[in-house]
Amino acid sequence: MNKFTLPVIIEKDEDGYFASCPSLQGCYTQGDTYEEILENIKDAISLHIKDRLLSGEE
């Protein structure tokens, strides 16, 4: 399995946290805690990449 390092932006607001990966258009998520948002963005990135590979994108 390949490992990549991608930039992630995490913002905190009154409702919790929002995270996005600017390198992957449309890849974002939210969570209630910092720990949750870290897991959520890892999952979102993984699913985003898998979906693009399955659809034949690079």
C-alpha positions in Angstrom: 0.0 0.0 0.0 1.3 3.4 -1.0 1.5 6.2 1.6 1.0 9.8 0.7 1.3 13.1 2.5 -1.4 15.6 1.7 -2.2 19.0 3.1 -5.3 19.2 5.3 -7.0 22.3 6.6 -8.8 22.0 9.9 -11.1 24.8 11.2 -12.9 25.0 14.5 -16.2 26.8 15.0 -19.1 26.8 17.4 -20.5 23.5 16.0 -17.2 21.5 16.1 -14.6 21.0 13.4 -14.5 21.2 9.6 -11.6 19.6 7.6 -10.8 19.7 3.9 -8.0 18.4 1.7 -7.3 21.1 -0.9 -5.4 18.7 -3.2 -8.6 16.6 -3.7 -11.5 18.7 -5.0 -14.6 18.0 -3.0 -12.9 16.1 -0.2 -14.1 17.5 3.1 -15.8 16.3 6.4 -16.8 17.5 9.8 -16.6 16.2 13.4 -17.4 17.1 17.0 -13.8 16.7 18.4 -10.3 17.2 17.0 -9.6 13.4 17.3 -12.9 12.7 15.4 -12.0 15.1 12.6 -8.6 13.6 12.2 -10.2 10.1 11.7 -12.9 11.5 9.5 -10.6 13.3 7.1 -8.4 10.2 6.8 -11.5 8.2 5.9 -12.7 10.9 3.5 -9.3 11.0 1.7 -9.1 7.2 1.5 -12.7 7.0 0.1 -12.1 9.9 -2.3 -8.9 8.3 -3.8 -10.6 4.8 -4.0 -13.6 6.3 -5.8 -11.3 8.1 -8.3 -9.3 5.0 -9.0 -12.4 2.9 -9.5 -13.8 5.4 -12.0 -10.6 5.4 -13.9 -9.3 8.8 -12.9 -5.7 9.4 -11.9 
